[in-house]
Amino acid sequence: MAPRSGHFYIDETCIGCGACEHACPGKVDAISRVEADFLGRFAIHIEECIDCGFCAPLCPVACIHDAREEGVVSGSGGYTRIRELQAWAEKRTASVR
């Protein structure tokens, strides 16, 4: 089974406040601080995210996005920009794991 690709992502405007991490359901823990980032920003681990969306409305700078609502996911079922964002997030969270 191929790894699941989540729909929520945190963009580079994250200010590191941690509101998203606290919103993520306790047993999910799909959001964590990127330790190598000097601004202390957060990232969503797409393979663990359950797409509940609890984090998005709590972000004070609106840096959490749902790729489905923004048209990032194409109608044909393939991904466009989301793959680039996932690669960016994966690279940034590699030091967290």
HELIX and SHEET records of a PDB file:
HELIX    1   1 ALA A   19  ALA A   23  1                                   5    
HELIX    2   2 ALA A   56  LEU A   58  5                                   3    
HELIX    3   3 ARG A   81  THR A   93  1                                  13    
SHEET    1   A 2 PHE A   8  ILE A  10  0                                        
SHEET    2   A 2 ILE A  64  ASP A  66 -1                                        
SHEET    1   B 2 ILE A  31  ARG A  33  0                                        
SHEET    2   B 2 PHE A  42  ILE A  44 -1                                        
END                                                                             
